[in-house]
Amino acid sequence: MIEATGLDRLTCALVGKPRYPLGQLPTPLDVAPRLSERLGLRVLIKRDDQTGLALGGNKVRKLEFLIGDVLASGADVVVTTGGSQSNHARLTAAACRKVGLACRLVLNRGPHNDVQGNLLLDHLLDASVQWVESEDPADAVPAMQTLADELRAQGHTPYVIPRGGSVPQGATGYAAMIAELIPQLDALDVMPTALYLATGSTGTHSGTMAGLTAAGFPLPVQGISVSRPSPLQEAKVQELSSATLRHLGFEEDVAAGRVHVDDRFRGPGYGYPTEGTLEAITIAARDEAIILDPVYTGKAMAGLISHVREGRFGPDDTVVFLHTGGS
């Protein structure tokens, strides 16, 4: 049995934070038998692609706490940003529809600007879209602040959510995921060797690290970068993990050396798949009928497959793969 003291500590910290129920939780922790046989170890998949809201995905967990904070603040319009096919933008628009708030999206033009996929859903969900003629996320920040100022001048009360919901309030959603995951592992009587996840705007990765630290649960996490070099990504995760722990009322930090990011699978950059990404997507589909995306989870699975081929794991190991969704 897994020691409950740390889990109770984490659960108590979460209770005091504003939260609005948006997801179908808990998500399943599924055994992947054919993928396990192929890779020669036990693979469990945490199905956060099944969080329910508007095709689901990891952003739903973040938005439960972000929208809770929005409602507590008295805001009447949410402003956020992302790429042209942003999962975060799509789900923020959906969350706003659920609670009756206006949604304003400031999107970077990227490689996929046609009104299809997530961008089509943004319009269907009645979000207003403003474009930034650049792929650089930094260029959207001043545009978002300008929009917020304009809304205030019009008598509105805007709430600005940074890219990916990657602030302590949003990352808290993944600290809460750890409170959900630990009992699931206990029910299977397994202590995994590692947890694999895609790491981009860092909220999922940081919240996971904060939750593990608060619970005192020694599960190693391997991040697979979808965009940034490893040193920069690790520093950003370390910073947001610490801020999330402070937000939850804890004084400790994530231990030095616990944040691990492999950047070898990011390819040319965000939104651009590699041959390894496409192979991983094919393997997951044909072995387990699980659909990965080319931006996040395909790269994360490519990292796991490569690490197995490099001999990092043996037949007695168990790995949890966090399926963060994406459409």
Beta strands, then each sheet from edge to edge (+ up, - down):
strand 1: 29-31
strand 2: 42-47
strand 3: 77-83
strand 4: 102-108
strand 5: 128-132
strand 6: 158-161
strand 7: 194-199
strand 8: 221-225
strand 9: 260-262
strand 10: 318-323
sheet 1: 1+ 2- 10- 7- 8- 9-
sheet 2: 5+ 4+ 3+ 6+
end
